[in-house]
Amino acid sequence: MIGYHVTTPRKVQRYTDTGCILPPVRFWPNEYTARRWAKRTGRSVVLQIEVDISHPLPDHKPARWSPDLVRSWVDLNATEPKEAHHD
């Protein structure tokens, strides 16, 4: 499943340093809702991710969460979207 993770530049640096986004990974099912959440929370980075397993977040519909380690993402805020892969 493709999802959109909203975060901060500081956390993106942590993801890059560790090589992954650690679970639970919270995300939105589409870019529109992710960008609305980013604006509402003041977070400036939206990452496109892919997960195999996801579950609904009961308190933030339509948000979801995943127990997967996310090792690659695409930064949608970059002038030219940058893809990061960590193995």
N, C-alpha and C positions, 0 to 999 in steps of 0.2 A: 504494500500500500504506500502510495506517495503521500507525504504530509508536509506541513510547514511549521517549523520550530521557531519560536520568537525568543530572542535572547539579547545579550549586550555584547559590545566589543570585548570587554574583559573576559566574559565566559567563552567567547569564540577563541581567544588566545589560550585559555585553559584546555579547550577541546583539542586545539592544534598541538599543544604540549603533551597531552596524555594520549593523543591518537584516536580519541573517541568521545562520544557523548554518552555518559554513564546513565543507566536506567535508575529510576523510571524516566523515560523521555516523554515529555508532554508535547503535544502538537495539535494543529488544526487541520481539518480535512481539505481546506482550500486556501488559496493565497488571499482571497478577499477577507475572510474572517481572521486570518493571521495578521494581516495589516491593520485591521480594526483593533485587534487586541494589542498590537505593538503601539499604536497611537494612544490607546487608553492607558497603558501601563508605562509609557515613556521608554520602552525598549526600542532600540534602533536597528536591530539586525533580524532579518527573516532568512532562515535556511530551509532549502528544500531537502527533505530526507526521504529515505525509503526504509520501511520496516516490514517484517514478516508477520508479526503478531501485534494486535492492538486491541484495546478495551476502551469503552466509553468512560469519560470522566463524569461522575455523577453530578458534580456541582458546576460544570462549565460546558453545557451542551452548545455546540456539537464537538467540543474538544475531545481528544483521545489521549491515551498513554500507551507506552510499549515497554515491555521488559527487555527488549533487544539492546545490545550495544550498537550504537550507530557509528560506523567507521568511515562513512563518506557523506558529503553534503555539498550542496551548491549554494553559495552566498548570493542571494537575489538582490542584495543592496549594492553589489559591486557594479561599476560602470559597465564592465563586461563580466557577466556571471562567472565566478571562479569555482571550480570544482576541486574539492579536497578529498583525497583518498589516503587512508591510513591502514596499513596491514600489520 
